[in-house]
Amino acid sequence: MTVANHFELLRTDGAARRGQLTTPHGVVRTPAFMPVGTLGAMKSLHWREVRDAGADIVLGNTYHLMLRPGAERIASFGGLQKFTTWNGPMLTDSGGFQVMSLAQLRKVTEQGVTFRSHIDGAKFELTPERAIEIQRLLNSDIAMQLDECVRLPAEHADIDRAMQLSLRWAERCKRAFETAPDGYMLFGIAQGGDVPELRRASAQGLIDIGFHGYAIGGLAVGEPQAVMLAMIEEVVPILPSDRPRYLMGVGTPDDMLEAVARGVDMFDCVMPTRNGRHGMAFTRYGQINMRNARHQDDPRPLDEESTWPAARDYSRAYLHHLVRSGETLGAMLLSEINIAYYQSLMQGIRASIEAGTFEEFRARTRECWARGDIPPR
């Protein structure tokens, strides 16, 4: 059966791609970074700040929302968009990552995953069919197949077993998704760890099943960046050029820039908000630790040329004071600064692909990061 395509490839510049993905809740410009709102909330941020920063789409998590407040409860409010007031495109992670991260609380079988809730120890079963049911109740524009993600390094046999299981689950997820309304999408997830032949086999298996888009999972889980990029290079040439490509859980600005150069369209990561809560700022000068004492008398803003007010209007001395004092405002300001920087980076990438100058943009951006922060005057 032919799978409808909602992605339009608008421009290429080398392997880098500029496109748009049309969802029931709006259009997503690609390359796109999806801020992570795991529990239906963006930590330290209001939804309006996420919108104003330029995000087209955000991410929620099946496993966590299944536990609280519950998918059926969210459905009674009209879905996750209305429940949260985001009202824009949403992608939901199927819970596969928790199969790995909560290894001591779960058991994996052919049927699915049995969890002990990390909240109260209650027992839950997450099968491919239930994962799709939950995501449909959440009303996510893009649902992800349930998969098993293996933390690297791992034995070849373990990686192979998880990859083959994920392919079988992908088939079950697709069957379960067949009743979804037109316009909603299901992405398959290529696994295979750091083994090239398993990565290629997984990607080809997913293509044979047929999905609206294709994700590369199981990376940024402990392996060096060089390994991650090598695995992207194995998978991307196999994937259909007319479908979106999503690198899950990635990452740093440098990771994203290099992945775009290899043909990736979509990203997500908790790093902008998590690092912001710990006093780290992402800027065009690279990452800056606002806990460092050198900022305590510095009157300059983080970036006087930024279009984001918090990066332009507050002194480094004030941000340093907030962080060192444990003031919530410090976490809030740095989180919004970081989300805004990530979106600004995506906008710069899209514009450079459109203009045919991506390689120049890539070199200039990396040079600025390498040069680092300007020392205090």
N, C-alpha and C positions, 0 to 999 in steps of 0.2 A: 504494500500500500504506500502510495506517495505521501510524504510528509510535507505539509504546507510550509512555505518559507516566508518569514516575516523580516528578513534581514536584507538590506540593500547595500552593496559595496559601491561607494561613491568615488573613491580615488585610491590609488596605490602609489607609493614612492619607495621603490625597492620592494622589500617584503612588508614594509609598514603599510597599514590599511586604515582608511577613513571610511566609516559607514554609519548606518543608522538602523536601529532595531525598533520596530513598531509593536507596542504592547497594548493591551486593553486600557491601560491607565496612562498612556503617553508614549512619546518617542524618546529613545535613548541614543544619544550621540556616542559614537565609538571612535577611538579607544575611550573606555569609560572606567572610572574607579568608583566602586560601590562602597560607601561607608557602611560599617557593620553595626546594625541595631539588633543584636542577638535576641533580646527579650522583648522586642517591639519598642525599644527606646535606645537612643543614642547616648551613651554614657557622657555626662557632663555637658550635653548640648541640647538645645531646643530644636525641634524639627525646622523652624523657620530659618535658623542659622545654617542648617544643612542645605536647605533650598537656596538661600541667598549665596552660599558659597559656590553654587553651580552644579550640585549633584542632580543627575537625572533619575537615578535609581539607587535603592538601598537594599540591604540584605537582612533577612530574619532567619531564625534557626528552628527547624522542625522539632528537634529533640527538646530544647529548652521550653518552647511554647507549648509542646505537648504536656509537659509537666505542670506548668503554670503560665497563664491562667487556664489552659486547656483549649484545644482546637475547636471543640464544639461551642464553648463559651464565646470565643472570638467570632465564630461563624454567626452566632445569634446577634452580633452587632454589625453584621454586614461584611465581615472580613477584616484582615489586618490593616488595610489602608484606612478604613473608616474608624476602626478601633483606636488607631494611633493618631489620626488626623493627618498622616503623611499624604494620602490620596494620590500618590504617584506610583510609578512602576516599582515593583518589588520582586526580588528573587529570594527563594528560600532554600537554604542548605538542607539536605534531606536528613541530616543526623549522622551521616557516615563518618564524619571526622570524630564524633564522640565514640564511635566504635573503637577508635584508636586511643583517644585521650583519656577515656574512662575505662581503660582495660581491666582494672581490678573490680569493676562493678558490672561486667557484662559477660555474656556467653554467646558465641557466634555458632550458628548451625546453618544447614542448607535452607531452613525455613525462614530464618531472620536472626535478629539479635534480641536477647533477653537482657534487660537492664535492671539494675537496682538504682532507684533514684538517688542522686547525690544529695537531695534535699532531705528526704525522710526515710529512705531505704525501701519504699514501696516498689513492687515488681511491675515492670512494663514489658510488653513485647512489641518490637518494631520490625515488621516484615516489609518487603517491598510494596505490597498492596496497601498496608496501613500508612507507610510513609507518603504514598501518593494521596491517599484519602485525607490525611492531615493537611497536606499542602493545598489540596482543593478546598478544604474547609477554611483555610487561611486566606484563600482567594489570591494566592501569589501569581503574578504574571508569568514567572518562569519557575518551574519546579525542577528539582534535581533528582536523578535516580538515587536509590539507596545503594551504597557501595561499601566496601571494606578498604580502609586506608591503612597501610603498614608503615610504621615509623622506621626510618632509615638510620643506620645500616641494618639490613635484615638478610637472612639466608635466602638463596635463590628459590628454594622449595616453598618457603612461606610467601614470597612475593608472587610466585606463580599460582599458588592455591587461591590467594586473595583476589588476584586478577581474574581468574577463571570464575570464581564465585560471583564477582561483581558483574561479569558479563551475563551470567544466568539471571542475576537479579535485575539487570538492565532490561532483559526481555520481559520479565514479569511486570516491571514498572511501566513499560510501554503499553502492555495489555491493559493494565489498570487505568492508564491515562486516556484510553480511547474515547471515553464518554465526556471528556472536558470540552467546554464550549470552544468555538472557533476563536482564534487569536491568542489563546493561552499556549504556553510552550513547555516542553520537557527536554532537558539536556541530558545526554549521556556523559559519563565520566571515564576517561581513559586512565587506567592504572598501569602498574608494571614496575613500580619502584625505580631503581637505577639500572635496570637491565634493558638494553636497547631492543632486543628481539621481543621481549614481553610487552614493551610499550607499543611497538608496531602492531603486534597481534591484537592487543586490546583496542587500539584505534580502528583497525580494520574490522574487528568484530562489531564494534558500535555502528560503524558505517553500514554494515550489512543489515543491522537491525533497523536503523533509520531514526534520526532524532532531529528536532528543530535546531539544535545547536550542540556543540561539543566542548566539554571541559577537560582540562588536564589536571588531574588530582594527584594527591600523594607526593607533592613536592613542597619545598620550604618546611620540611619536617625533620631537619637535622643534617641535611646534605650540604656540601659547599655550593656556592653559586655556580661554579663551573659545571657541576653535575646537573643542576637544575636546567641550565641553558642547553646543555647537551641533550637532555631528554626532550626539551621543547623542539630542538632541531630534528629529533627523530620522529616526533608526532605530527607537527604542523604540516609538513609536506604531504602527508597522507590525508589530512582532513579536507572535506569539500571546501572550495574557495568561496562558495556562495552562502556559507553558514557561519554564524558567530563562533569565535574561539575564546574560551574563558579559562584563565589560569587561576586556580582556586587558592585562596589564602596568601596571596602575594601582593604586596610586600613592601619593600623599601622603594624609594623613588628610583634608585639605580636598577633594582630588579625589574621594575615596570618599564623603564626606558629601554633596557636591553631586550625584554620580552616583546615589546612593540616592534623593535627592529627585526624580530624573528617572526612576526605575523600574528601576534596575539591581540585580541580586541577588548577583553574585559578582565577586571581585577577586583579583588576585595581583600581587606586586611583590617585587623583591629589596631594596627600599629599607630595610626595618627592619634586616636583618642587614648589608647593605653599609654603611649609614650608621653602624651601631653599631661596625663595625670601624674606622671613621675618626673615632671620638670624638664622634658625634652621638647625642643621646638624644631620643626622642619622649615627650612627657608631656602632661598636660592643660593645661599652660602653653604648649604649642607645642614647637618643636624647640630644644634647648639644646646649645650647643657646649661640651663638657667640656674642650676644649683651652684655653679662655680663662683667663687668669691670675686673673680675679676669683673663680674657684672654689677657689683653692689653700688658702685659710684658712677656707672655709665649712663649718661642722659639720653643716649641714642635709642631710637626704636629698633625693633628687630630688623625691619626692612623699610626704609623711608620711601621706597618706590612701590611697595605692595598696594594692591587695590583693596585689601582687606583692612578695615579700620583698626582692629586690635593689634595687627602687626605693625601698623604705621603710627598709632597714636600714643601707645603706652611706652614708657621708658624701660630699658632693660633693667635698670635699678629697681623699678617698681615690680616688674615681673619676678625678678630675683627675690625681692622681699616677700611677695605672696607665696612663692614656692617654698622658701625656707621657713616661713611661718606656718605652713600647712593650711593656708586659707583656701577654701573651696574655689574662690574666684580665680586663683592661679591655674588650677586644673581646667576650669571652664575656658579661660582665655587661651591657654596653650592648645587645648583640644580644638577650638574653633580655628585658631591660626593654622594648625596642622591640616585640618580638613580642607581649609581654603587653599593651602599650598598644594595639596594633592590635586584639587580640582583645577587650580591654575596650571599645574604641570600638564594635566590632560588637555586643557584648552590649548596650551602652547604646542603640544604634540599634534593635536588635530589640525591646527592652523598651519603648521609646518608641512604636514603631509599634503594638505590642500594646495599649498604653494609650491610643492616639489622641493622643499628645502629641509627635509627631515634630518638628513645626515649632518647638515650644518647646525641645526638646532641641537641635535644630540651631542655633538662635539663641544658646542658653546656651553651647554648646560653642565656637562661633565667637567669642563675646564673651571667653571665657576665653583662647583662643589670642591674640586681639588684645591683651588686657591684658598677656600675657606673664608671664615668670618674676618671682617676687617678689624684689626686691633683698635682698642680705644685710643682716641686722640688725647 
